[in-house]
Amino acid sequence: MKNVEMTVEGTILTIKVDLSKEFGPSASGKTIIIASTEGNVAVPNRPEKVGLNVYRKK
């Protein structure tokens, strides 16, 4: 994962992303990647999965 922090308290999932970070252009070059789980990943200590991409236009 890039720039993604997940925590679970009870049944509440919290996802933290630092919007000031950048990881370069997307594959198409149209957007700048800010955060990604890089596919689907398990929620900590839970059976659910999360797939997340955060980006902005160039």
FIBA-857361 format. One line per 10 residues: number of its first residue (from 1); their letters; for each residue x, y, z of N, C-alpha, C. Coordinates in pm, 1 decimal, padded with zeros to 6 digits, m for minus. Last residue first. Layout:
// FIBA-857361
NUM) A) X,Y,Z,X,Y,Z,X,Y,Z ~ ...
***
This chain:
// FIBA-857361
58) KKRYVNLGVK) m00393.9,01606.7,m01355.3,m00270.7,01682.2,m01376.9,m00299.3,01827.4,m01400.0 ~ m00633.9,01516.3,m01106.6,m00598.2,01546.7,m01245.8,m00470.8,01626.4,m01249.2 ~ m00552.4,01287.0,m00843.0,m00604.1,01416.2,m00890.2,m00557.6,01435.3,m01033.9 ~ m00648.5,01003.0,m00635.4,m00569.7,01069.4,m00739.3,m00629.2,01205.3,m00769.6 ~ m00660.8,00702.1,m00470.6,m00683.5,00844.9,m00454.5,m00591.0,00914.1,m00554.1 ~ m00810.4,00390.2,m00454.6,m00719.3,00473.9,m00531.7,m00758.8,00618.7,m00506.6 ~ m00864.9,00080.3,m00295.2,m00870.7,00226.6,m00287.3,m00766.6,00289.0,m00378.7 ~ m01043.5,m00185.1,m00178.8,m00965.2,m00142.9,m00293.3,m00977.1,00008.6,m00303.8 ~ m01070.9,m00411.0,00089.6,m01081.4,m00272.1,00043.1,m00992.2,m00255.0,m00079.0 ~ m01260.5,m00679.5,00243.0,m01149.1,m00630.0,00161.5,m01178.4,m00486.3,00117.1
48) EPRNPVAVNG) m01340.4,m00858.2,00548.4,m01369.2,m00765.2,00439.1,m01241.2,m00723.1,00367.0 ~ m01271.7,m01005.8,00772.8,m01280.4,m01076.9,00644.2,m01303.8,m00984.7,00524.6 ~ m01015.0,m00860.1,00988.1,m01154.2,m00872.6,00943.3,m01156.6,m00947.4,00810.4 ~ m00760.7,m00767.7,01060.8,m00832.3,m00859.0,01150.4,m00980.4,m00876.0,01117.1 ~ m00771.5,m00495.5,00841.9,m00700.5,m00559.3,00953.5,m00793.5,m00640.5,01044.5 ~ m00902.1,m00590.7,00528.7,m00915.9,m00498.8,00641.3,m00850.0,m00567.7,00760.8 ~ m00696.5,m00690.7,00257.5,m00782.3,m00725.0,00370.7,m00785.3,m00611.7,00472.2 ~ m00709.3,m00531.2,m00064.2,m00635.9,m00577.5,00053.5,m00734.2,m00602.0,00167.3 ~ m00691.1,m00507.2,m00413.5,m00776.4,m00529.1,m00296.8,m00694.0,m00587.1,m00182.9 ~ m00454.0,m00265.3,m00543.5,m00539.6,m00383.8,m00553.1,m00624.1,m00395.6,m00427.4
38) ETSAIIITKG) m00314.1,m00059.3,m00408.3,m00252.0,m00140.4,m00513.0,m00323.9,m00273.8,m00527.6 ~ m00414.9,00127.7,m00251.7,m00394.6,m00002.0,m00186.3,m00327.6,m00098.6,m00283.1 ~ m00279.0,00454.4,m00283.1,m00338.1,00336.0,m00343.4,m00315.6,00214.5,m00254.3 ~ m00254.5,00809.4,m00336.4,m00254.6,00692.8,m00248.4,m00319.6,00576.2,m00320.8 ~ m00200.3,00977.0,m00551.6,m00177.1,01026.1,m00416.0,m00168.6,00909.6,m00317.9 ~ m00103.7,01010.5,m00884.8,m00143.5,00917.5,m00779.7,m00103.9,00974.9,m00643.8 ~ m00232.6,01222.6,m01121.8,m00122.7,01205.4,m01027.1,m00173.9,01115.7,m00913.8 ~ m00343.1,01148.2,m01461.6,m00363.8,01184.2,m01321.4,m00235.8,01162.5,m01241.1 ~ m00265.2,01073.6,m01714.3,m00367.5,01177.8,m01702.0,m00385.6,01227.1,m01559.3 ~ m00100.6,00859.0,m01751.1,m00038.9,00990.1,m01746.6,m00137.2,01104.3,m01729.2
28) SASPGFEKSL) m00171.6,00596.8,m01739.9,m00215.5,00672.3,m01857.5,m00150.8,00809.9,m01865.3 ~ m00062.2,00527.9,m01493.5,m00013.8,00459.7,m01614.0,m00052.8,00536.3,m01740.6 ~ m00014.8,00840.9,m01314.9,m00078.0,00710.6,m01336.6,m00021.9,00649.2,m01464.4 ~ 00283.5,01002.7,m01184.7,00168.9,00991.1,m01274.5,00113.4,00849.2,m01279.1 ~ 00366.4,01017.4,m00827.9,00391.4,01025.3,m00970.4,00266.5,01003.6,m01053.1 ~ 00278.4,01021.7,m00571.0,00360.5,00908.5,m00611.7,00378.4,00901.8,m00762.8 ~ 00254.2,01270.0,m00315.1,00232.0,01229.2,m00453.5,00326.5,01115.9,m00487.1 ~ 00097.8,01414.6,m00021.9,00196.5,01327.6,m00088.4,00154.7,01297.6,m00231.0 ~ m00108.7,01548.2,00093.7,00004.6,01629.3,00047.4,00108.5,01545.9,m00027.8 ~ m00296.6,01377.8,00195.3,m00323.7,01435.5,00063.9,m00210.9,01523.5,00011.8
18) DVKITLITGE) m00257.8,01087.0,00348.4,m00195.6,01220.4,00351.4,m00208.1,01280.3,00210.7 ~ m00525.5,00902.0,00469.5,m00443.2,00930.0,00351.8,m00388.6,01070.7,00367.1 ~ m00681.3,00651.6,00659.9,m00609.6,00779.3,00660.2,m00519.9,00786.4,00537.7 ~ m00985.3,00507.3,00741.0,m00877.8,00508.3,00641.4,m00814.7,00646.8,00642.6 ~ m01147.8,00307.6,00972.9,m01097.9,00441.3,00944.2,m00980.7,00428.9,00848.1 ~ m01432.2,00120.9,01041.3,m01307.2,00123.8,00965.6,m01271.8,00269.5,00938.7 ~ m01601.0,00003.6,01316.8,m01574.1,00124.0,01236.4,m01435.7,00114.9,01173.2 ~ m01663.8,m00183.2,01504.0,m01706.8,m00211.2,01366.7,m01684.2,m00091.2,01274.0 ~ m01385.3,m00143.9,01692.8,m01518.3,m00204.5,01694.8,m01557.0,m00243.4,01554.0 ~ m01183.8,00009.2,01481.5,m01222.6,00020.7,01622.0,m01366.0,m00028.3,01631.1
8) VTMEVNKM) m00922.8,m00033.7,01261.1,m01058.3,m00075.3,01293.7,m01077.2,m00061.2,01443.6 ~ m00736.2,00145.7,01015.4,m00753.8,00098.7,01152.0,m00900.2,00062.0,01172.3 ~ m00501.3,00196.7,00756.9,m00635.1,00151.5,00795.1,m00634.4,00105.3,00939.8 ~ m00338.6,00419.3,00551.8,m00334.6,00358.8,00684.7,m00478.1,00323.7,00723.2 ~ m00153.1,00477.1,00265.1,m00284.4,00437.5,00316.2,m00264.6,00371.5,00452.0 ~ 00075.6,00514.6,00107.1,00013.7,00629.7,00172.5,m00128.5,00599.5,00220.8 ~ 00040.4,00225.0,m00066.4,00111.3,00352.7,m00071.6,00026.6,00458.9,m00004.0 ~ 00084.5,m00118.2,00000.0,00000.0,00000.0,00000.0,00088.8,00124.2,00000.0
***
